[in-house]
Every structure is written in structure tokens, then in C-alpha cells.
Amino acid sequence: MKRRKVKFLILLFLSLLLFVPFVIFSAMFRLIPYVLSFSFGLVIYCTLLYRHVYKGKKPKYPLVPPEGRTDIYFPRTDIPRPIYEDVRRYPEYFESKRKKRKKK
């Protein structure tokens, strides 16, 4: 099993251990608003868990860099691009909003 799937299953199991007792006790005492709120919280948590852990989106880079030649950080090599290199090469994308407004 992949590491991501194991992490997803462990966090899902822990969330069920946390949410299900509250739902059961609320249902035993017929507190419908609490049952709905805990169930809604469980659904939101599971959705966020799936989106961030299981699906896991990787950053995408253009196929051809602006210089016209590929570098070692090309997506096929799966090496993460260091942020300081991007800041040095393309400073206009990393300027603060105040500096951008002043230039306009």
C-alpha cells in the first residue's frame, strides 16, 4: 500500500473514533441538532482529508522554461524546484503588492 493511502486510512480511523461516539450519545438522548452538527463536521473533515492527503496535488511547471531550454527541475525528473532560484530569476512574480501598486 502506498504511504499516502496508509496516512489517509489512519487519519480516517482516528476521525471516526473521535466523531462517532458524539453522534451515538447525541442520538441516544434524541438531540437531533447535535447529531446533525457532528455528522456534518465528520463529512467536512473527510472531504478535506481526501482532498489534501489522498488526492495530493503536485505543483505544475511549464513544459518549456522562459529561457527556451530545459533544466534539471523539469517535471519528469521529479526534483522540487528551490524557491530562491525562482525569486532570483523572476522577481516580478514575488514582489509585494505594495511595490506592484507603486510601479503602476
N, C-alpha and C positions, 0 to 999 in steps of 0.2 A: 504494500500500500504506500502511496506517496505521502510525504511528510505533511503536505497541505491537507490531505483528506483526514489524516490522523488528528491534526490540530483542530479541524472542523468538528470531528466527531467528539473529541474530548470537551471542547467548549460547549457543544450542543448538549451533551450529557450533563455537564455541570449546570447549565441553564435550566434544564428540566428538573434537576434536583432542587434548584432554587425556587422556581415558579410553581411547580405542580402542587407542593404542599399548601401554598397560599390559596390556590384555586380550589383545592379539595376542602379545606377548612371553611372557606367563604361559601362554598356550595352547601356544606353541611348545615350552616346557620342561615341559609337562604338569603345571603347578602348579594343579590344579583349585580348591583353596580360594581362591587369589588371583584366578583367573578369576571365580569366583562373587562374591567380595567387590567387585571393581572393577565388575562388571556390576550388582550391587545398588546400589552407590554412584551409578552412572550413572542408574539408574531413579529413585532417590530425588531426585537433582538435577533430572532432567527433570520429575518431578512437582511439585516445589517451584517450578521455573521457570515451568511452565504456570500454576500456581495464583496466583503473585504478579505475573507480568509480563503474561501473555496474558489471563487472566481479569479481573484488576484490579477489585476491588470498590470501589465508591464509598460514602462514608458516607451513611446514610439519615437523614432528619429527619422528624418528624411532619408530616402534611399541614396541620394547624391548630396553631399555637403555643398555649401555655397562656393567652396574653392574649386569644385569640379573633380576632385579626386577623393577616393575613399580613405578612411583612416582606420586605426585598429579598433575603434569603438563602433564599427559597423554592426548592425543588428545581428548578423549571422555569427559573429564571434561571441556574443552574449557577455561582453565585458561592460560593466557600467561606466558611463562617461562621467569624469570628475567635473564637479560644478565649477571649480575655479578656472578650468580651461575655457568653459563656455563664457564665463564672466569676462575673461581677458579677450576672447575673440569677438564677442558680440555684446559690448557694454550697453548698447541702446535698449536691449531687452531687459536688462537688470537694473535700470535706473529707478530711483524712487519716483512716485507720482508727482511730487512737488517739482523735481527737476524737469520732468516732462512738461509740466504746465508752464514753467518759466521759459522754456525754449520756444513754446508756441506763442 
